[in-house]
């Protein structure tokens, strides 16, 4: 027997562990070793629990998997902050999952508000267009409008022609131009405003009888 040899206790093999052992653990060292020895099994246990828990709290099923993945990232990155003791591992990851679900709900609320503002803005712009089109009652106004349109900056003229001559939707315009919907709406609004200004000036300076043929 070698004199330098020491009898060390056999190291417990935790390459395999159960869901109950992980979720019910109060020992940070055990959880950390589970993650290091068999990360796939560890993450499978955590994600399975989180998926069921978060699904009960989030009405939008499309965001559940994203919330689960975000929770897993927070768990693995913050594992050294969990102290265990009287708090089981399941309680800690439940708190993380709850907070992540709340964050996603708030995010969805912001998206819904943005969409509402987007469509309200689109309706407002179309209402302004209707006001412009209401004055096109005779041949003079149509000629004046065409004359005013020709004096627009090329980018503005293109937007007006796409929307009101070719009747493209905002979605179609955004896709073809490679621009966000909000940008198309804003630029179209500026184009319409400029067109109205030019139209008004053209109409005011037009002399009577100038619309007569020949």
C-alpha positions as CSV (number, residue, x, y, z in Angstrom):
1,X,0.0,0.0,0.0
2,X,1.4,3.4,-0.9
3,X,2.0,5.6,2.1
4,X,1.0,8.7,0.2
5,X,-2.4,7.2,-0.7
6,X,-5.4,8.6,1.2
7,X,-8.8,7.1,1.6
8,X,-11.3,9.7,0.3
9,X,-15.0,9.0,0.5
10,X,-16.5,7.9,-2.8
11,X,-18.0,10.9,-4.7
12,X,-21.7,10.6,-5.1
13,X,-22.7,10.2,-8.7
14,X,-25.4,12.7,-9.5
15,X,-25.1,12.5,-13.3
16,X,-28.7,11.3,-13.0
17,X,-31.1,13.0,-10.7
18,X,-34.9,13.3,-10.5
19,X,-37.3,16.2,-10.8
20,X,-38.2,15.9,-7.2
21,X,-34.6,16.1,-6.0
22,X,-33.9,19.2,-8.0
23,X,-37.1,21.2,-7.4
24,X,-37.2,20.2,-3.7
25,X,-33.6,20.9,-3.0
26,X,-32.5,23.6,-0.5
27,X,-28.8,23.1,-1.3
28,X,-27.2,25.5,-3.8
29,X,-24.1,23.3,-4.1
30,X,-26.3,20.4,-5.2
31,X,-28.1,22.4,-7.8
32,X,-24.9,23.9,-9.1
33,X,-23.4,20.4,-9.4
34,X,-26.5,19.1,-11.2
35,X,-26.2,21.9,-13.8
36,X,-22.5,21.2,-14.3
37,X,-22.7,17.4,-14.5
38,X,-25.8,17.0,-16.6
39,X,-27.0,20.4,-18.0
40,X,-29.4,18.9,-20.5
41,X,-31.3,17.0,-17.8
42,X,-31.2,19.9,-15.4
43,X,-32.6,22.4,-18.0
44,X,-35.2,19.8,-19.1
45,X,-36.5,19.5,-15.5
46,X,-36.6,23.3,-15.0
47,X,-38.2,24.1,-18.4
48,X,-40.8,21.4,-18.0
49,X,-41.9,22.9,-14.7
50,X,-41.7,26.5,-15.9
51,X,-43.7,25.7,-19.1
52,X,-46.7,24.4,-17.2
53,X,-46.5,27.2,-14.6
54,X,-46.1,30.1,-17.0
55,X,-48.9,28.7,-19.3
56,X,-51.3,29.2,-16.5
57,X,-50.4,32.8,-16.2
58,X,-50.0,33.9,-19.8
59,X,-53.1,34.2,-22.0
60,X,-51.0,34.4,-25.2
61,X,-49.7,30.9,-25.9
62,X,-47.4,32.3,-28.6
63,X,-45.2,33.9,-26.0
64,X,-45.0,31.0,-23.5
65,X,-41.8,29.4,-25.0
66,X,-40.0,32.7,-25.2
67,X,-40.9,33.4,-21.5
68,X,-39.6,29.9,-20.5
69,X,-36.3,30.4,-22.3
70,X,-35.9,33.9,-20.8
71,X,-36.6,32.4,-17.3
72,X,-34.0,29.6,-17.9
73,X,-31.4,32.3,-18.8
74,X,-32.2,34.2,-15.6
75,X,-31.9,31.0,-13.5
76,X,-28.6,29.8,-14.9
77,X,-27.1,33.3,-14.7
78,X,-28.4,34.1,-11.2
79,X,-27.9,30.6,-9.7
80,X,-25.0,31.9,-7.5
81,X,-27.4,34.4,-5.9
82,X,-29.8,31.7,-4.6
83,X,-28.9,30.9,-1.0
84,X,-31.2,27.9,-0.4
85,X,-31.7,27.4,3.3
86,X,-35.4,27.6,4.1
87,X,-36.2,28.4,0.5
88,X,-36.6,25.4,-1.9
89,X,-35.2,25.7,-5.4
90,X,-38.8,25.4,-6.8
91,X,-39.8,28.5,-4.9
92,X,-36.9,30.5,-6.4
93,X,-37.6,29.5,-10.0
94,X,-41.3,30.1,-9.5
95,X,-40.6,33.7,-8.6
96,X,-38.4,34.1,-11.6
97,X,-41.1,32.5,-13.9
98,X,-43.8,34.7,-12.3
99,X,-41.8,37.9,-12.9
100,X,-41.0,36.9,-16.5
101,X,-44.6,36.2,-17.3
102,X,-45.6,39.6,-15.9
103,X,-42.9,41.2,-18.0
104,X,-44.3,39.5,-21.1
105,X,-47.8,40.5,-20.3
106,X,-46.7,44.1,-20.0
107,X,-44.8,43.9,-23.2
108,X,-48.0,42.6,-24.9
109,X,-50.0,45.4,-23.5
110,X,-47.5,47.9,-24.9
111,X,-47.7,46.2,-28.3
112,X,-51.5,46.3,-28.3
113,X,-51.4,50.0,-27.3
114,X,-48.9,50.6,-30.1
115,X,-51.1,48.8,-32.6
116,X,-54.1,50.8,-31.5
117,X,-52.2,54.0,-31.9
118,X,-50.9,52.9,-35.3
119,X,-54.4,52.2,-36.6
120,X,-55.8,55.3,-35.1
121,X,-53.0,57.2,-36.8
122,X,-53.8,55.6,-40.0
123,X,-57.5,56.4,-39.7
124,X,-56.6,60.0,-38.9
125,X,-54.4,60.3,-42.0
126,X,-57.2,58.8,-44.2
127,X,-59.7,61.3,-42.7
128,X,-57.4,64.1,-43.7
129,X,-57.2,62.6,-47.2
130,X,-61.0,62.5,-47.3
131,X,-61.0,66.2,-46.6
132,X,-58.7,66.8,-49.5
133,X,-60.7,64.7,-51.8
134,X,-63.9,66.4,-50.9
135,X,-62.8,69.5,-52.8
136,X,-62.2,67.7,-56.0
137,X,-65.6,68.3,-57.4
138,X,-64.8,69.8,-60.7
139,X,-62.3,69.6,-63.5
140,X,-60.5,72.7,-62.2
141,X,-59.7,71.1,-58.9
142,X,-58.5,67.9,-60.5
143,X,-56.1,69.9,-62.7
144,X,-55.0,72.0,-59.8
145,X,-54.3,68.8,-57.7
146,X,-52.3,67.3,-60.5
147,X,-50.3,70.5,-60.9
148,X,-49.7,70.6,-57.2
149,X,-48.6,66.9,-57.1
150,X,-46.1,67.5,-59.9
151,X,-44.4,70.1,-57.6
152,X,-43.9,67.7,-54.7
153,X,-40.5,66.4,-53.7
154,X,-40.0,63.1,-55.6
155,X,-40.3,60.9,-52.5
156,X,-43.5,62.6,-51.4
157,X,-45.0,62.4,-54.9
158,X,-44.2,58.6,-55.0
159,X,-46.0,58.1,-51.7
160,X,-49.1,60.0,-52.9
161,X,-49.2,58.1,-56.1
162,X,-48.8,54.8,-54.5
163,X,-51.5,55.4,-51.9
164,X,-54.1,57.5,-53.7
165,X,-53.6,56.7,-57.4
166,X,-52.6,53.1,-57.3
167,X,-54.5,52.5,-54.0
168,X,-51.8,50.5,-52.3
169,X,-52.2,49.6,-48.6
170,X,-49.8,50.8,-46.0
171,X,-48.6,47.2,-45.6
172,X,-47.9,47.0,-49.4
173,X,-46.1,50.3,-49.4
174,X,-44.0,49.4,-46.3
175,X,-43.0,46.0,-47.9
176,X,-42.1,47.5,-51.3
177,X,-40.2,50.4,-49.8
178,X,-38.5,48.4,-47.1
179,X,-39.7,50.7,-44.4
180,X,-41.5,50.2,-41.0
181,X,-45.3,50.9,-41.1
182,X,-44.9,53.8,-38.7
183,X,-42.4,55.5,-41.0
184,X,-44.6,55.1,-44.0
185,X,-47.5,56.7,-42.1
186,X,-45.4,59.6,-40.9
187,X,-43.9,60.3,-44.4
188,X,-47.3,59.9,-46.0
189,X,-48.7,62.4,-43.6
190,X,-46.0,64.9,-44.4
191,X,-46.5,64.4,-48.1
192,X,-50.3,65.0,-47.8
193,X,-49.7,68.1,-45.7
194,X,-47.3,69.5,-48.3
195,X,-49.7,68.6,-51.1
196,X,-52.5,70.5,-49.4
197,X,-50.3,73.6,-49.0
198,X,-49.3,73.6,-52.7
199,X,-52.9,72.8,-53.7
200,X,-54.2,75.7,-51.7
201,X,-51.7,78.1,-53.2
202,X,-52.3,76.9,-56.7
203,X,-56.0,77.3,-56.3
204,X,-55.7,80.8,-54.8
205,X,-53.4,82.1,-57.6
206,X,-55.4,80.5,-60.4
207,X,-57.2,83.1,-62.5
208,X,-60.9,82.8,-63.4
209,X,-61.5,81.1,-66.7
210,X,-58.1,79.4,-66.6
211,X,-59.9,76.0,-66.4
212,X,-61.8,76.7,-69.7
213,X,-60.9,74.3,-72.5
214,X,-59.3,76.1,-75.5
